[in-house]
Amino acid sequence: MRSALKWAAIVLATLLLAVAGAGVWYFNTKLPVRKGTLALGGLSAAVTVDYDERGVPHIRAQNEADMYRALGYVHAQDRLFQMEMVRRLAQGELAEILGPKLLDTDKLFRTLGLRQHAIDYVARMDMSTPASRALLAYLDGINQYQATRPAPVEFDLLKIPKRAFTPQDTMAVSGYLAYSF
């Protein structure tokens, strides 16, 4: 009898250690990369990102496009869930992932027409201007992060699918910011 209890305790302890180890591994895959070298496509020269003692990134690049691409990557690494929530808020899509209690909020933002205004605005944009090229580089950095790194824990818990960020998303968020001020 004691032998069976001893084996049961050993098996239980082993299972608990395995679950704890899997949990540590899972959460470590979600952490931002603060040291080392990462490959970021589309760069024309080397870019360095150094974090100070407060975790603030300092980006050094030889040109604006590379700087904006790295900035998008860094923002996504540190704030992807927040960026996703603001994008969904601006476009009236929160209830899809957070439940029916947010339907009134979604109706408000859909009534404001931020999504359609963003679509129309981007359709009229000259994508060859420096500001547009900077926006596209920034969005490319965000989307490269999503394509190469695991989704944040919140994405897994809420079952949020990864979706590329677009200029329309940026314009809709700008509309939300104008409304909130």
N, C-alpha and C positions, 0 to 999 in steps of 0.2 A: 504494500500500500504506500509506504513512504517512498519507495523507489519510483512509483508512478507519479506521485506528487512532485518529486524532484525533477523527473523528466518533463512534466507539464510546466513547471516553473522555468526550466531551461528553454523549452520551446517558446513559451510566452516572452521571456526576456529577449530571446533571439529575434522574435517577430517585432517586438517593440524597438529594438535597436535598428532593425532593417527599415521600419517605418520612419524612425527618426532620421536615419541616414538618407533615405529618399527625400524626406522633407527638406533637409539641409541642402542637398543637391539641387532640388527644385528651386528653392529660393535663391540659391547662389547663381543659377542661370539667369535670374531676373535682375540681378544687380547691374547698375551702370558700370561701364569700364572706365576706370580713372587712371590706369597706368598701362603702358605697353603701346603697341602699334596696331592700328586697325587699317584695313584696306577700304578706301572710300572711292568709288568710281567717279570719273568725270573731273577729277582734279588735274590742273595743268602744272602744278608745282606742289612741293611738300607743304603741309599745313601742320602746325603744332597746336595742341590744346593742353594747357596746363591749368590745374585746379589749385586755388590757393587754400589756406587753412580753413576757410569757411565754405569750401566746396563751390566757389564761384569760378566758372571757366573763363580762361583768358586765351583767346584765339589769335594766332599769328599766321597770316597768309600773305602771299605776294601779290594777290589780286582780289578784287571784290567777289567775283563769282566763286572762287574757292572758299573765301571767308563765309559767304552766305550758305554754301553747301555744307560746310562744317557746322555752322550755327544751326541749321535745320536738324542735322544729325544729333547735335548736343541737346537741343530742345526736346527732340523726340525721346532721347535717352532718359532725360530727367522729368519730362512733363507729358508724355504721350496720353495718359489717361485723362488728364485735365484738358488737353487739346481736343480729344475725342468728345468729351462732355460738352465743351463750349461749341464745337461744330454741330453736335446734335441739338443743342439748345437753340442755336441760331436758325437751324433748318426745321425745327419742330419734329424731332425724331427721338426724344427722350423716352417716351412711353414704350417704344419698341424694346428697350432693354431694361428700363426701371419700373415698368408696370403702369397700369391704367390710372393710377392716382395723378399722373403727369399729363393726362390727356388735355386738360384745360390749358396748361402751359403750352403744349404743342399746338393746340388750336390758335392760341394767341399769336405765336410766332409764325404760324402758317398764314394767318390772316394779315399779318404785317407785310407779307410778301418778300421777305428778305432773300429767300432762295431764288425766286424768279428775277428779282432785281439783280442779284449776283450773276445769274446766267446771262442776262441781257448785257450787263456791264462788261463782263469778260468777253462776250462776243464782239464788242466794239473796241476792245483794248488792242493797242499796237504792241505785239509781243516782241518787237525788236528794240524797244526803248530800254535804257539802262535799268529803270525801275522794274519793268516786266522781266527782264533777264535775271535780275536779282531775286525776284519772287520765284521764278522757275527753278533757280539754283537752290534756294532755300527749301522749296517743296521737294526737290530731288533728294536733298539730304534727309528730310523726314521720311520719305518713302524708301530710301535705301536702308535706313535704320529698321523700318518695319519688315523689309524683305530679308534682312540678314540676322536679326536678333529675335529672341523669344518675346512674345507679347507680355506686357505687364500682368501681374497677378490679377488685377481687377478685370482685365479682359477675359481671363480664364474663368473667374468666379461668375461674371455676368454673361458669359458666352458671347462676347462681342467679337464679331469677325473683323479681321484687319481689312481696312479699306484705304486705298491711296488718297492722299490729300491733294486737292486740286485748287486752281486759282478761284474757282467758284466758292469753295469752302472758305477761303481767305476773305473774299468779298462779303459773304454772308456773316462771318464773324465780325467783320468791320461794321456791318449794319447793326448787329446785336450790340456792339460796344457803343455806337452812336445812340442807340435806343436807351441803353442802360445809363448813359450820362444825362 
